[in-house]
Amino acid sequence: DRFSDQSLLLAGRPPFSVGRSQQILSGTLGTLPLCPSGNPNHSSCRLLRADNCPELLPVAGHPTPLDSSTAVNSDDGWWDKWKDHLFYVVAPGFSPATQFPADCRQTPSQCLEINGQAYAAVVIFSGDRLPGQSRNTGSQQQQMSNYLEGANVAAVQSAGRLLELAGNDQFACLTAPTADDPQYRLVPNCGNLQCGPIAEQLLSRLLDQGCGTSGFLESGCQEKLDQLAGCSCLDEALALTQSSCRTAPFTASCQSAQKALRNCP
């Protein structure tokens, strides 16, 4: 009933309290400095307590009021009411127990896969009940099949690496770093693709505003490129965002890539 945590689990629901995994968290996140190691249920060990995420909540548009042991765990109580709808899966190659993150190109079995694309981790929000699903009792709420659909049920139950765009499950994904791009990047629509509109937005930005002439892409262009993961025009988008096309967009190959982006389904 409190979503208590266990360290090194790769799938499940985000825990209400992270006191048991605090030793690992403090080495990677460092966001819960007041959580005592000997008292995992202490109020300061709550994952989404408002004052435990001062650097994250403002980005999401939430204030960070002072909290207390009796207060709700977000300023509007959203987490308290909807936490049973949230799930996570972390790829085995990105467990806190691993020394180095996996290279998804060389060892795809160490990464998650959705729609043919590799990811380091995903968060899933389950939509409204579908026919045959019930969430009224504690035992029903513990059945993943009452929230998730398709391969996503097994992925959450047993830390499987294959997920799918099934039912009304909503995904946000974390891309895996590569030699070309060593950063982890959030892809908020990886399970809800709108390839055509996103491709148009990227192309418009490339042609009207530019995305930088060398080095890393500007953040706005990188965001659109990340959102095209899983789309049929991803290769053309990657080609267009290379420095060669950014500096010389009228070559034949770059013009061909622009055409493909305009026709991205």
Residue pairs with C-beta under 8 A, 6 or more apart in sequence:
1 138
2 16
2 17
2 41
3 13
3 14
3 15
3 16
3 17
3 83
4 15
4 16
4 17
4 20
4 40
4 41
5 15
5 17
5 18
5 19
5 20
5 21
5 40
6 20
6 21
7 20
7 21
7 23
7 24
7 96
8 21
8 24
8 95
8 96
8 97
9 159
10 89
10 90
10 91
10 92
10 95
10 159
11 87
11 88
11 89
11 90
11 155
11 156
11 157
11 158
11 159
11 160
12 87
12 88
12 156
13 83
13 84
13 86
13 87
13 88
14 47
14 48
14 83
14 86
14 87
14 88
14 123
15 21
15 47
16 46
16 47
16 73
16 83
17 40
17 41
17 42
17 45
17 46
17 47
18 25
18 32
18 35
18 45
18 46
18 47
19 35
19 36
19 37
19 39
19 40
19 41
19 42
19 45
20 40
22 32
22 35
22 37
22 40
22 45
23 37
24 96
25 31
25 32
26 32
26 33
27 96
28 96
31 52
31 53
31 55
32 44
32 45
32 52
34 44
35 42
35 44
35 45
36 42
36 44
36 45
39 45
43 49
43 67
43 68
43 69
44 52
46 52
46 73
47 73
48 73
48 74
48 79
49 67
49 71
49 73
50 57
50 62
50 63
50 64
50 65
50 67
50 71
50 73
50 74
50 75
51 64
51 65
51 66
51 67
52 67
53 64
54 64
57 63
57 64
57 74
57 75
58 64
62 74
62 75
62 76
63 75
65 75
67 73
72 79
72 80
73 79
73 80
74 80
84 135
84 141
84 147
85 125
85 126
85 147
86 123
86 124
86 125
86 126
87 123
87 124
87 125
87 126
87 144
87 147
87 148
87 152
87 156
88 121
88 122
88 123
88 124
89 112
89 121
89 122
89 124
89 155
89 156
89 159
89 160
89 161
89 163
90 120
90 121
90 159
91 102
91 110
91 111
91 112
91 119
91 120
91 121
91 161
91 176
92 98
92 102
92 110
92 159
92 161
93 101
93 102
93 104
93 107
93 110
93 111
93 120
93 176
94 101
94 102
94 110
94 111
94 120
94 121
94 176
101 120
101 176
101 177
102 110
102 111
102 176
103 176
103 178
103 179
104 110
104 111
104 118
104 120
104 176
104 178
105 118
105 178
108 118
109 161
111 118
111 119
111 120
111 161
111 176
112 118
112 119
112 120
112 121
112 122
112 155
112 161
112 162
112 163
112 173
113 119
113 161
113 162
113 163
114 122
114 163
114 164
114 165
114 171
114 173
114 190
114 191
114 230
115 164
115 165
115 190
115 191
115 193
115 230
116 230
117 190
117 229
117 230
118 176
119 173
119 174
119 175
119 176
119 187
119 190
120 174
120 175
120 176
120 177
120 184
121 173
121 174
122 163
122 171
122 172
122 173
122 174
122 190
122 191
123 171
123 172
123 173
124 148
124 152
124 156
124 163
124 169
124 170
124 171
124 191
125 169
125 170
125 172
126 147
126 148
126 168
126 169
126 170
127 167
127 168
127 169
127 170
128 168
129 135
129 146
130 149
130 167
130 168
133 145
133 146
133 147
134 140
134 146
135 141
135 146
135 147
140 146
144 153
144 156
144 157
145 153
148 156
148 166
148 167
148 169
149 166
149 167
149 168
149 169
150 164
150 166
150 167
150 169
151 160
151 162
151 163
151 164
151 166
152 163
152 164
152 166
152 167
152 169
154 160
155 161
155 162
155 163
163 171
165 171
165 191
165 192
165 193
169 191
170 191
170 192
171 189
171 190
171 191
171 192
172 186
172 187
172 188
172 189
172 190
172 191
173 186
173 187
173 190
173 191
173 229
174 184
174 185
174 186
174 187
175 184
175 185
175 186
175 187
175 226
175 229
176 184
177 183
177 184
181 216
185 222
185 226
186 226
187 226
187 227
187 229
188 227
189 198
189 227
190 227
190 229
190 230
193 230
193 231
195 228
195 230
195 231
195 232
195 233
195 264
195 265
196 264
196 265
198 224
198 227
198 228
198 231
199 228
199 231
199 233
199 237
199 261
199 262
199 264
200 261
200 262
200 264
201 224
202 221
202 224
202 225
202 228
202 237
202 240
202 241
202 261
203 240
203 258
203 261
203 262
205 211
205 220
205 221
205 224
206 221
206 240
206 241
206 246
206 249
207 249
207 258
210 218
210 246
211 217
211 218
211 220
211 221
211 241
211 246
212 218
212 221
212 246
213 243
213 246
213 247
214 243
214 246
214 247
215 243
216 222
217 225
217 241
221 241
225 237
225 238
225 241
228 234
228 237
228 264
231 237
231 264
232 264
232 265
233 260
233 261
233 263
233 264
236 256
236 257
236 258
236 260
236 261
236 264
237 257
237 261
239 245
239 253
239 254
239 257
240 246
240 249
240 254
240 257
240 258
240 261
244 251
244 254
245 251
245 253
245 254
245 257
248 254
249 255
249 258
